[in-house]
Amino acid sequence: MQVFRELQTKFKSANIVQKLIYINIAIFIITLITSSFSGLYEKQSNIIFQWFSLSSSIDVFITKPWTIVTYGFLHSGFLHILFNCLVLHYFGRLFLDYFSEKQVLNFYILGTLFGGLLYLISYSYFPLFKGKIHTMVGASAGITAIVIGIATYIPNYQLQLRFIGYVKVWHLALVFILFDLISLAGGNGGGHIAHIGGALFGYIYVSQSTNNKTSSFDWFSKLFNKKTKPLKTVYKSSKKNKNSNTKDNDQVKIDAILDKISKSGYDTLTQKEKEFLFKQGK
């Protein structure tokens, strides 16, 4: 009981990205347990996958409409969930620096939803999938929405990767998209189409919002959020004291340093810039 209480406390204190990771891991463990019991009864299918994975058949989907979202919390294997959780961890933390927690959840859910819709449409349209019925699981569409969303918002932000060095966020996003595009006709073509659906949502939502346009997806957001918040700015300038030239000059320097951080990352600052920012922060 003590262990469960500690887990409950840790979950409550976690941010939304961590909570999504915990939920996905918990559901994955539950599916493993149910698979073991199914094996005892010599059943080939898992009851959780039966009821919550997304079928490519429109007729099946109509009987289980909730699967358009629930498939985004299921995973088919250890490597599948490991990769998704790692990407969600790194890009989700960056996403939280510029977006609210509710917006993170919106991107995850709506990216999953749009990925599922494109998946269903593709199986009804492309000759490659004609006469085939598959089921889809995985958080990749929702996570891709987060990746492409933040890459659209701060494309020149640089991440430091081990053994590689600094890489701009939009370069990483491009790799994601290219991999999906060249894999469309493969064995998991439907899954890659779902990723593209999530990517389209992330790109369109952010590009419209940053251009001060009303997003076509705002009415979807209201399903999960009573009030839609505008995107956070990269930084908020403090009020200037007009009677102090020193404060004016300091503020100009702070603005320039923060702008540099937003474009290239904190690690690109010189030691002098870091010391100045630290001193002003005090």
Helices and strands as residue ranges (DSSP letters): H 2-13, H 16-40, H 47-52, E 54-55, H 58-63, H 67-70, G 71-73, H 78-96, H 101-125, G 127-129, E 135-136, H 140-153, E 158-161, E 165-168, H 169-182, H 189-210, H 218-224, H 245-264, G 266-268, H 271-281
